[in-house]
Amino acid sequence: MKPAYYVTTPIYYVNAEPHIGHTYTTVLADVFARIHQAMGQDTFFLTGTDEHGEKIARAAAAMGKTPQEYVDDISGEFRTVWRALGLSPDRFIRTTDSEHVKVVTSILQKVYDQGDIYFGEYEGLYCVGCERFLTEKELVEGLCPDHKTAPERVKEGNYFFRMSKYQQWLIDYIRQNPDFIRPERYRNEVLSTLKDDIGDLSISRPRKRLSWGIPLPFDPEHVCYVWFDALINYLTGIGYPDDDRYRRYWHEAEHLIAKDILKPHGIYWPTMLKAAGIPPFKHLTVHGYWKTVEGKISKSLMSRTLKNMVAPLPLFEKYGHDAVRYYLMADMTLGLDAQFTEENIVTRINSDLANDLGNLLSRLVNMVQSAYDSKIPEPYDDGLGNPLKDQAERLHATVIDHLEHVRLHQAIWEVMQLVRRINRYIEETAPFKLWKSDRSRAGGVLYNALESLRIVAVFLHPIMPNRMAALLEQLGWHVDGSPLWIKQSKWGLLQPGLPIQPGSHLFPRIQAEIVEQSPPESATSQRPKEEGSMITFQEFQKMDLRVADILSAERVPDTKNLVKMEISIGDDKRVIVAGIAQKYLPENLVGRQVVVVANLAPAKIRGIDSNGMLLAAVDGDDLALVVLDKPCRSGTKVH
C-alpha cells in the first residue's frame, strides 16, 4: 500500500470574497499535494469554508440576507475561484454540512461527558473579527493587532473547555516532537505562550445573542463557539470516526495556515484532540503574510484598505495561471512575510520564466530543428565529463531535503540554478558553431541540455503543471496526466531520435504597461553634474537617505515627464518634483514607499519648490525607482 499524505488549508471565513492570501495557502496545498502524489504517495487535499459565527450573522444582516443565503453565495464564490484557477481539492467542506454538524455534536458530547466542559461566567475583551476573547497582553495600543479595532467588553455565561488541563501535556508533546509545528520560530512562539497560564476556552455563545451556530447537544440554548466548530472540519473531511479515509490519512495530516491563526491551531486544536482521545496531527506548517505598502493583505481590513485586497482571478488571467503560481511559491520564504506587488510579479516572470527558462527552450528547439531534422540528437561522451548530468543527478536529493524542511522557495531556486547552468553551458560550448565541424559532439551538447531541461520540467511540474506539460510536449515527451517526479527525474530517459514538437513561447515576456519610448526628461529632480567622480566615506555620510511615503502625485502641466509629489518623511511633509512620468503614471505612485535624499538643497523646477530627490536606476531609456523589499516605517534612515 502506498504511504499516505493528507494536506489541509484553513477553512476560509465567508464574510468576504477570496483574496490572494487565501489563494496562496490553497495553491501551496495544491503544490504540496502534487509533490507528494508525484513521490508515490496516496494524497488527500482538503479545503472549504467556515460558515458560522457572529461575523457571518452581522455580514448577512448588513446585506439583507439570511445567514444561510449569505454563506451559500460566498462559499460558492470560493468554489468558483478555485475551479477557475485549476485547483483540485479532493473535498470542499462546509461547516454547514449536515455531516459536519453531526461530528461536532458527537465530539462536544464526548468531551462534556468526561467532565472537560463546564458552565461558567466570563467577562473579557471580545474581538468580533477574531471570534475570541483577547488578553490585555495581546492588544496593541488597545486594539486587536489583526483587525485594528477596539475589542468589546463582554460579560456573559458560557460553556468552557478545560484547555488548561492539557497545557503541560502539550508542552511536553511539542518538545518531544520538534517538527510538530514548523518553521521553528512558530514552535518557539507557541512554547512561549505556554509558559503562562493559558486558562480555559470559552466554547459557546448564548442563543439569545447569537443563533447562527451549531446548538450544544447538552444545552440547546447555547450554540458552539466558532473555533470548536471550525477546527473539527479536518476530521469531518476524511470521514471521522468510521470511514477508512480517517484511518488512512489522519496520522499523516499536515495543516497549512497563516501565522494569524497560530494560537487556535497550535494550542486550542491539539488540546481539543487530546481531550477527545484523538491522536494529534503530524505537522502544523505556518506561513507569513503577503503585504502591500499599506500592510497585510486581509479581508478583515477591506473596508478601510481596499488596496490590500487582491482579487485572484483577474491576476491569474492577466499573467497566466502557472506563472502566478510560480511567483507565489518562489517569492515567499515559508514562515516569513513577503512583499506583494505587480512589479514583483512581472520581474519574476520576465527574469526566471521568460528569459531563463522560456528562451532556453526556444533556442534549443530551434537548434535541433535546424541542425538535426527536428529529432533529439544522440548523446556523446567526449571524456571531459558532463557538468549538467552531475548537477541534475544531485538535484533530486537536494530538492527532497529542502521540501522535508519546508523550504519550497529554496527547492525552486535549486531547480532554477540548473536552468541557469544550462544557459551557461550552451554559451560555453557554442553548439550552434560546433555542429558545423563536429556534428556528433554538438549533438551530445544539445542532448545534455535537452535532458537537463526535461528534468527541470519534471521538478517544476507540481508548481506549473500546464506549462511544464507543454515544455515536455515540445521535447516529444507526452504527458498523459500521470504524476511526474520520482522515476522521470533519472538521467538518460530522453530518447534519441524522438521528434520534437515546436510550439509557442511558454512564457512571453511581459511589457510593462506604463512604458513610453521617448527618453526621460530627467530621471530625478536634480541630477549630479559630474558622474563617476570619487567621494570619501565622510562625504557620503553627509547624504541623508530616508524612506518616504508618496501621499499624492500629479503631472506638472505643460511638461512631458515631470511629476509633482507630496511625500511624508516621518512627520515631515514636503513636495518634490521628479522626471519619471514616462515610466510611472502619477496615480500608480500614490501609496508607494521610495528612497529619497532628504537633505538636498531645495531647487525650483517649473516654478515649484522641490525639497529632495528620488533615487532611481537609469539604464538607457529605462528607469526604475529604488524601493524596499518590505515595508518600513516612513522616515527610516537608509544606510
Buried (B, 14 or more C-beta within 10 A) or exposed (E): EEEBBBBBBBBBBBBBBBBBBBBBBBBBBBBBBBBBBBBEBBBBBBBBBBBBBBBBBBBBEEEEBEBEEBBBBBBEBBBEBBEEBBBEBBBBBBBBBEEBBEBBBBBBBBBBEEEBBEEEEBEBBBBBBBBBBBEEEBBEEEBBEBBBBEBEEBEBEBBBBBBBBBBEEBBEBBEEEEBBBBBEEBBEBBBEBBEEEBBBBBBBBBBEEBEBBBBBBBBEEBBBBBBBBBBBBBBBBBBBEEEEBBBBBBEBBBBBBBBBBBBBBBBBBBBBBBBBEBEBBBBBBBBBBBBBBBBBBBBBBBEEBEEBBBEBBEBBEEBBBBBBBBBBBBBBBBBBBBBBBBBBBBBBBBEBBBBBBBBBBBBBBEBBEEBBEBBBBBBBEEEEEBBBBEBBBEBBEBBBEBBEBBBBBBBBEBBBBBBEBBBEBBEEBEBBEBBEEBBBBBBBBBBBBBBBBBBBBBBBBBBBBBBBBBBBBBBBBEBEEEBBBEEBBEBEEBEEEBEBBEEEEBBBBBEBEEEEEEEBBBBBBBEEEEEEEEEEEEEEEEEBBBBBBBBBBBBBEEBEBBBBBBBBBBEBEBBBBBBBBBBBBBEBBBBBBBBBBBEBEEBEBEEBEBBBBBBBEBEEEEBBBEBBEEBBEBBBEBE
